[in-house]
Amino acid sequence: MVPLATLAAALAAPAEVNEWLLTALRGICAQRPSHTIFVGGQPLALEARMFGIFVGFGGTVLLGWTDDGWRRTELPRGRVLVILLIGFAFLALDGVNATLSDRALPYLYAPSSEPRLISGLWGGMALAALSMPVMSTLFWRRGIRVARPLFARWQELARPALGLAIVAAAATFGAGNATWLSLLAALSVLGSFALVNAYAVVLFWQGPTQAQRWSDLSWATACGLSLAIAELVGLAALRAWAEATLGLTWGF
């Protein structure tokens, strides 16, 4: 009911929903206007790089675990691995370059939202592609797992890459809607936190390598989602308290 209510509100009052999403994701990053993409005059709920990382991670998990991807337990290799490692390198380079610019030190190029977004999406895709086989190894029983690399061919990587490219185009060229893009970011953040929490629940509580079907992970998923909501609320409250009471601000 909550997702349906949120979608209905996004249709009826998109500006108000976007403001609510900005507040809900306040704990994830500082939401600096200079680092944020504006669509239709409205800021997205996350700064460009954070938006890219979370949407890249969430989108790759969603699209990569279709078909039998959720069963694959080997890391990508060959050309696919090179493409992913380039994404990590680009993300690191753009982050270091922006830090040098912020501190008035020599830098390679003028920082802007577009490289932040693209490097974030690419790096988020790489992070997901390298962590998903590890999660599959922990979740599934031996007979369910498949000893095959995730994204065994670069063509398999094209599906999430194309989806993320569409998101990048919608945000960069203003072809999308700020509220829907912010909602996509919020769902990606919530899903990413919930997945990591579910991994921890299985590892330390439910027990690894026991699941035979997705329903066997329902309890871990419910715990992960509950923890994710609590974490996001706690992070937002912590940032608001630190800024209002202690005058502390930080850039992430």
ABEGO torsion letter per residue (X at the ends): XAAAAAAAAAAABAAAAAAAAAAAAAAABAGBAAABBBBGGBBBABBAAAAAAAAAAAAAAAAAABEAAAABABBBBEAAAAAAAAAAAAAAAAAAAAAAAAAGBBBABBBBAAAAAAAAAAAAAAAAAAAAAAAAAAABBAAABBBBBBGABAAAAAAAAAAAAAAAAAAAAGABBAAAAAAAAAAAAAAAAAAAAAAAAAAAAAEBGABABAAAAAAAAAAAAAAAAAAAAAAAAAAAAAAAAAGBBBAX
